[in-house]
């Protein structure tokens, strides 16, 4: 399994791959007031 992370200006995008196949993906909105612990829990 591979977790791919794209850190963009408006979204954090995650993809979970098994081999060449994408198994799941999700997005979190990037907010200036987010705390590191909050982002860790959401991931």
C-alpha distance matrix in Angstrom:
0.0 3.8 6.8 9.8 13.2 16.6 19.6 22.5 26.1 26.0 22.4 19.1 16.5 12.8 10.3 6.9 5.6 4.7 6.9 9.8 9.8 9.8 9.3 11.1 13.0 15.8 18.5 20.7 24.1 25.0 28.1 30.3 31.2 27.7 27.5 24.5 24.3 24.3 21.4 19.4 20.3 19.4 15.9
3.8 0.0 3.8 6.3 9.8 13.1 16.1 19.1 22.7 23.0 19.5 16.2 13.7 10.3 8.1 5.8 5.0 6.5 7.9 9.6 10.1 9.4 9.9 10.9 11.7 14.2 16.4 18.4 21.7 22.2 25.4 27.5 28.7 25.3 25.2 22.2 22.6 22.6 19.4 17.8 19.2 18.1 14.4
6.8 3.8 0.0 3.8 6.6 10.2 12.9 15.9 19.4 19.5 16.0 12.6 10.4 6.9 5.8 4.7 6.4 9.1 11.1 12.0 11.8 9.8 10.2 9.7 9.5 11.2 13.0 14.8 18.0 18.5 21.6 23.7 24.9 21.6 21.6 18.8 19.2 19.1 15.7 14.4 16.0 14.7 11.0
9.8 6.3 3.8 0.0 3.8 6.8 10.0 12.8 16.5 16.9 13.7 10.5 8.2 5.6 5.1 6.4 7.7 11.0 12.2 12.1 12.2 10.0 11.4 10.6 9.2 10.8 11.8 13.7 16.4 16.6 20.1 22.1 23.8 20.9 21.3 18.7 19.9 19.5 15.9 15.4 17.3 15.6 12.1
13.2 9.8 6.6 3.8 0.0 3.8 6.4 9.4 13.0 13.5 10.4 7.1 5.8 4.7 6.6 9.0 11.1 14.6 16.0 15.6 15.5 12.8 14.0 12.2 9.8 9.9 9.7 11.0 13.3 13.0 16.5 18.3 20.2 17.4 18.1 15.7 17.3 16.8 13.0 13.2 15.5 13.6 10.5
16.6 13.1 10.2 6.8 3.8 0.0 3.8 6.1 9.8 10.7 8.1 5.8 5.0 6.4 8.6 11.9 13.7 17.4 18.4 17.3 17.2 14.4 16.1 14.1 11.1 10.7 9.4 10.6 11.9 11.4 15.0 16.8 19.2 17.0 18.4 16.5 18.7 17.9 14.1 15.2 17.5 15.2 12.8
19.6 16.1 12.9 10.0 6.4 3.8 0.0 3.8 7.0 8.5 6.8 4.9 6.6 8.8 11.8 14.9 17.2 20.8 22.0 21.1 20.9 18.0 19.4 17.0 13.7 12.4 10.1 9.9 10.3 8.7 12.0 13.3 16.0 14.1 15.5 14.0 16.7 15.9 12.3 14.0 16.6 14.6 12.8
22.5 19.1 15.9 12.8 9.4 6.1 3.8 0.0 3.8 5.6 5.2 5.8 7.7 10.9 13.8 17.3 19.4 23.2 24.3 22.9 22.5 19.5 21.1 18.5 14.9 13.3 10.4 10.1 9.4 7.8 11.1 12.5 15.7 14.5 16.7 16.0 18.8 17.5 14.3 16.6 18.9 16.4 15.3
26.1 22.7 19.4 16.5 13.0 9.8 7.0 3.8 0.0 3.8 6.0 8.0 10.6 14.1 17.2 20.7 23.1 26.8 28.0 26.6 26.1 23.0 24.3 21.5 17.8 15.6 12.2 11.1 9.0 6.7 9.1 10.1 13.6 13.4 16.0 16.1 19.2 17.7 14.9 17.9 20.0 17.6 17.2
26.0 23.0 19.5 16.9 13.5 10.7 8.5 5.6 3.8 0.0 3.8 7.2 9.6 13.3 16.5 20.0 22.7 26.4 28.0 26.5 25.5 22.1 23.1 19.9 16.2 13.5 9.9 8.6 6.0 5.0 7.7 9.9 13.0 12.6 15.7 16.3 18.8 16.6 14.1 17.3 18.8 15.9 16.1
22.4 19.5 16.0 13.7 10.4 8.1 6.8 5.2 6.0 3.8 0.0 3.8 6.0 9.6 12.8 16.3 19.1 22.8 24.6 23.4 22.2 18.7 19.4 16.2 12.5 9.9 6.3 5.5 4.5 4.9 8.6 11.4 13.9 12.4 15.1 15.1 17.2 14.9 12.0 14.8 16.1 13.1 12.8
19.1 16.2 12.6 10.5 7.1 5.8 4.9 5.8 8.0 7.2 3.8 0.0 3.8 6.7 10.3 13.4 16.4 20.1 22.0 21.1 20.1 16.7 17.3 14.2 10.7 8.4 5.5 5.1 6.3 6.3 9.9 12.5 14.5 12.2 14.1 13.1 15.1 13.3 9.9 12.0 13.7 10.9 9.8
16.5 13.7 10.4 8.2 5.8 5.0 6.6 7.7 10.6 9.6 6.0 3.8 0.0 3.8 6.9 10.4 13.1 16.8 18.7 17.6 16.4 13.0 13.8 10.9 7.4 5.9 4.5 6.5 8.8 9.8 13.5 16.2 18.1 15.7 17.4 16.1 17.6 15.9 12.4 13.8 15.1 12.1 10.3
12.8 10.3 6.9 5.6 4.7 6.4 8.8 10.9 14.1 13.3 9.6 6.7 3.8 0.0 3.8 6.8 9.9 13.5 15.7 15.1 13.9 10.5 10.9 8.3 5.4 5.4 6.3 8.5 11.6 12.7 16.1 18.8 20.3 17.3 18.4 16.6 17.5 16.1 12.6 13.0 14.2 11.5 8.8
10.3 8.1 5.8 5.1 6.6 8.6 11.8 13.8 17.2 16.5 12.8 10.3 6.9 3.8 0.0 3.8 6.3 10.0 12.1 11.5 10.1 6.7 7.6 5.8 4.3 6.7 9.0 11.9 15.0 16.4 19.9 22.6 24.1 21.0 22.0 20.0 20.6 19.4 16.0 15.9 16.8 14.3 11.4
6.9 5.8 4.7 6.4 9.0 11.9 14.9 17.3 20.7 20.0 16.3 13.4 10.4 6.8 3.8 0.0 3.8 6.9 9.7 10.2 8.6 5.9 5.5 5.2 6.2 9.0 11.9 14.6 18.0 19.4 22.7 25.4 26.5 23.2 23.7 21.3 21.5 20.6 17.4 16.5 17.1 15.2 11.9
5.6 5.0 6.4 7.7 11.1 13.7 17.2 19.4 23.1 22.7 19.1 16.4 13.1 9.9 6.3 3.8 0.0 3.8 6.0 6.5 5.5 4.4 5.5 7.3 8.9 12.3 15.1 18.0 21.3 22.5 26.0 28.5 29.9 26.7 27.2 24.6 24.9 24.2 21.0 20.0 20.8 18.9 15.6
4.7 6.5 9.1 11.0 14.6 17.4 20.8 23.2 26.8 26.4 22.8 20.1 16.8 13.5 10.0 6.9 3.8 0.0 3.8 6.1 5.4 6.5 6.5 9.6 12.1 15.5 18.6 21.4 24.8 26.2 29.5 32.1 33.2 29.9 30.2 27.5 27.4 27.0 23.9 22.5 23.1 21.5 18.2
6.9 7.9 11.1 12.2 16.0 18.4 22.0 24.3 28.0 28.0 24.6 22.0 18.7 15.7 12.1 9.7 6.0 3.8 0.0 3.8 5.6 8.1 9.5 12.6 14.7 18.2 21.0 24.0 27.1 28.2 31.7 34.1 35.6 32.4 32.6 29.8 30.1 29.8 26.6 25.2 26.2 24.7 21.2
9.8 9.6 12.0 12.1 15.6 17.3 21.1 22.9 26.6 26.5 23.4 21.1 17.6 15.1 11.5 10.2 6.5 6.1 3.8 0.0 3.8 6.7 9.4 12.3 13.8 17.4 20.1 23.3 26.2 27.4 31.0 33.5 35.3 32.3 33.0 30.4 31.1 30.4 27.0 26.2 27.2 25.2 22.0
9.8 10.1 11.8 12.2 15.5 17.2 20.9 22.5 26.1 25.5 22.2 20.1 16.4 13.9 10.1 8.6 5.5 5.4 5.6 3.8 0.0 3.8 6.1 9.3 11.3 15.1 18.1 21.5 24.5 26.2 29.8 32.6 34.1 31.1 32.0 29.7 30.0 29.0 25.8 25.1 25.7 23.4 20.5
9.8 9.4 9.8 10.0 12.8 14.4 18.0 19.5 23.0 22.1 18.7 16.7 13.0 10.5 6.7 5.9 4.4 6.5 8.1 6.7 3.8 0.0 3.8 5.9 7.5 11.3 14.4 17.8 20.8 22.6 26.2 29.1 30.6 27.6 28.6 26.6 26.9 25.7 22.4 22.0 22.5 20.0 17.2
9.3 9.9 10.2 11.4 14.0 16.1 19.4 21.1 24.3 23.1 19.4 17.3 13.8 10.9 7.6 5.5 5.5 6.5 9.5 9.4 6.1 3.8 0.0 3.8 7.1 10.7 14.3 17.5 20.8 22.9 26.2 29.3 30.3 27.2 28.0 26.0 25.8 24.5 21.6 20.9 20.8 18.5 15.9
11.1 10.9 9.7 10.6 12.2 14.1 17.0 18.5 21.5 19.9 16.2 14.2 10.9 8.3 5.8 5.2 7.3 9.6 12.6 12.3 9.3 5.9 3.8 0.0 3.8 7.0 10.7 13.8 17.3 19.6 22.7 25.9 26.9 23.7 24.8 23.1 22.9 21.3 18.5 18.2 17.9 15.2 13.0
13.0 11.7 9.5 9.2 9.8 11.1 13.7 14.9 17.8 16.2 12.5 10.7 7.4 5.4 4.3 6.2 8.9 12.1 14.7 13.8 11.3 7.5 7.1 3.8 0.0 3.8 7.2 10.6 13.8 16.1 19.4 22.6 23.8 20.9 22.3 20.8 21.1 19.2 16.2 16.6 16.6 13.5 11.5
15.8 14.2 11.2 10.8 9.9 10.7 12.4 13.3 15.6 13.5 9.9 8.4 5.9 5.4 6.7 9.0 12.3 15.5 18.2 17.4 15.1 11.3 10.7 7.0 3.8 0.0 3.8 7.0 10.3 12.9 16.0 19.4 20.4 17.6 19.3 18.3 18.6 16.2 13.4 14.4 14.2 10.8 9.5
18.5 16.4 13.0 11.8 9.7 9.4 10.1 10.4 12.2 9.9 6.3 5.5 4.5 6.3 9.0 11.9 15.1 18.6 21.0 20.1 18.1 14.4 14.3 10.7 7.2 3.8 0.0 3.8 6.6 9.2 12.4 15.8 17.1 14.6 16.8 16.2 17.1 14.5 11.7 13.6 13.8 10.2 9.6
20.7 18.4 14.8 13.7 11.0 10.6 9.9 10.1 11.1 8.6 5.5 5.1 6.5 8.5 11.9 14.6 18.0 21.4 24.0 23.3 21.5 17.8 17.5 13.8 10.6 7.0 3.8 0.0 3.8 6.3 9.0 12.5 13.5 11.0 13.3 13.2 14.1 11.3 8.7 11.4 11.7 8.2 8.6
24.1 21.7 18.0 16.4 13.3 11.9 10.3 9.4 9.0 6.0 4.5 6.3 8.8 11.6 15.0 18.0 21.3 24.8 27.1 26.2 24.5 20.8 20.8 17.3 13.8 10.3 6.6 3.8 0.0 3.8 6.2 9.8 11.2 9.7 12.9 13.6 15.1 12.2 10.1 13.5 13.9 10.8 11.8
25.0 22.2 18.5 16.6 13.0 11.4 8.7 7.8 6.7 5.0 4.9 6.3 9.8 12.7 16.4 19.4 22.5 26.2 28.2 27.4 26.2 22.6 22.9 19.6 16.1 12.9 9.2 6.3 3.8 0.0 3.8 6.7 9.0 7.8 10.9 11.6 14.0 11.7 9.5 13.0 14.3 11.9 12.6
28.1 25.4 21.6 20.1 16.5 15.0 12.0 11.1 9.1 7.7 8.6 9.9 13.5 16.1 19.9 22.7 26.0 29.5 31.7 31.0 29.8 26.2 26.2 22.7 19.4 16.0 12.4 9.0 6.2 3.8 0.0 3.8 5.5 5.5 9.1 11.1 13.3 11.0 9.9 13.7 14.8 12.9 14.4
30.3 27.5 23.7 22.1 18.3 16.8 13.3 12.5 10.1 9.9 11.4 12.5 16.2 18.8 22.6 25.4 28.5 32.1 34.1 33.5 32.6 29.1 29.3 25.9 22.6 19.4 15.8 12.5 9.8 6.7 3.8 0.0 3.8 5.7 8.6 10.8 13.6 12.1 11.5 15.0 16.6 15.4 16.8
31.2 28.7 24.9 23.8 20.2 19.2 16.0 15.7 13.6 13.0 13.9 14.5 18.1 20.3 24.1 26.5 29.9 33.2 35.6 35.3 34.1 30.6 30.3 26.9 23.8 20.4 17.1 13.5 11.2 9.0 5.5 3.8 0.0 3.8 6.4 9.7 11.7 10.1 10.7 14.1 15.1 14.5 16.5
27.7 25.3 21.6 20.9 17.4 17.0 14.1 14.5 13.4 12.6 12.4 12.2 15.7 17.3 21.0 23.2 26.7 29.9 32.4 32.3 31.1 27.6 27.2 23.7 20.9 17.6 14.6 11.0 9.7 7.8 5.5 5.7 3.8 0.0 3.8 6.6 8.4 6.5 6.9 10.3 11.3 10.8 12.8
27.5 25.2 21.6 21.3 18.1 18.4 15.5 16.7 16.0 15.7 15.1 14.1 17.4 18.4 22.0 23.7 27.2 30.2 32.6 33.0 32.0 28.6 28.0 24.8 22.3 19.3 16.8 13.3 12.9 10.9 9.1 8.6 6.4 3.8 0.0 3.8 5.5 5.2 6.5 8.8 10.2 10.9 12.7
24.5 22.2 18.8 18.7 15.7 16.5 14.0 16.0 16.1 16.3 15.1 13.1 16.1 16.6 20.0 21.3 24.6 27.5 29.8 30.4 29.7 26.6 26.0 23.1 20.8 18.3 16.2 13.2 13.6 11.6 11.1 10.8 9.7 6.6 3.8 0.0 3.8 5.4 5.2 6.2 8.8 10.1 10.7
24.3 22.6 19.2 19.9 17.3 18.7 16.7 18.8 19.2 18.8 17.2 15.1 17.6 17.5 20.6 21.5 24.9 27.4 30.1 31.1 30.0 26.9 25.8 22.9 21.1 18.6 17.1 14.1 15.1 14.0 13.3 13.6 11.7 8.4 5.5 3.8 0.0 3.8 5.5 5.0 6.3 8.7 10.0
24.3 22.6 19.1 19.5 16.8 17.9 15.9 17.5 17.7 16.6 14.9 13.3 15.9 16.1 19.4 20.6 24.2 27.0 29.8 30.4 29.0 25.7 24.5 21.3 19.2 16.2 14.5 11.3 12.2 11.7 11.0 12.1 10.1 6.5 5.2 5.4 3.8 0.0 3.8 5.4 5.3 6.3 8.8
21.4 19.4 15.7 15.9 13.0 14.1 12.3 14.3 14.9 14.1 12.0 9.9 12.4 12.6 16.0 17.4 21.0 23.9 26.6 27.0 25.8 22.4 21.6 18.5 16.2 13.4 11.7 8.7 10.1 9.5 9.9 11.5 10.7 6.9 6.5 5.2 5.5 3.8 0.0 3.8 5.4 5.1 6.2
19.4 17.8 14.4 15.4 13.2 15.2 14.0 16.6 17.9 17.3 14.8 12.0 13.8 13.0 15.9 16.5 20.0 22.5 25.2 26.2 25.1 22.0 20.9 18.2 16.6 14.4 13.6 11.4 13.5 13.0 13.7 15.0 14.1 10.3 8.8 6.2 5.0 5.4 3.8 0.0 3.8 5.5 5.3
20.3 19.2 16.0 17.3 15.5 17.5 16.6 18.9 20.0 18.8 16.1 13.7 15.1 14.2 16.8 17.1 20.8 23.1 26.2 27.2 25.7 22.5 20.8 17.9 16.6 14.2 13.8 11.7 13.9 14.3 14.8 16.6 15.1 11.3 10.2 8.8 6.3 5.3 5.4 3.8 0.0 3.8 5.5
19.4 18.1 14.7 15.6 13.6 15.2 14.6 16.4 17.6 15.9 13.1 10.9 12.1 11.5 14.3 15.2 18.9 21.5 24.7 25.2 23.4 20.0 18.5 15.2 13.5 10.8 10.2 8.2 10.8 11.9 12.9 15.4 14.5 10.8 10.9 10.1 8.7 6.3 5.1 5.5 3.8 0.0 3.8
15.9 14.4 11.0 12.1 10.5 12.8 12.8 15.3 17.2 16.1 12.8 9.8 10.3 8.8 11.4 11.9 15.6 18.2 21.2 22.0 20.5 17.2 15.9 13.0 11.5 9.5 9.6 8.6 11.8 12.6 14.4 16.8 16.5 12.8 12.7 10.7 10.0 8.8 6.2 5.3 5.5 3.8 0.0
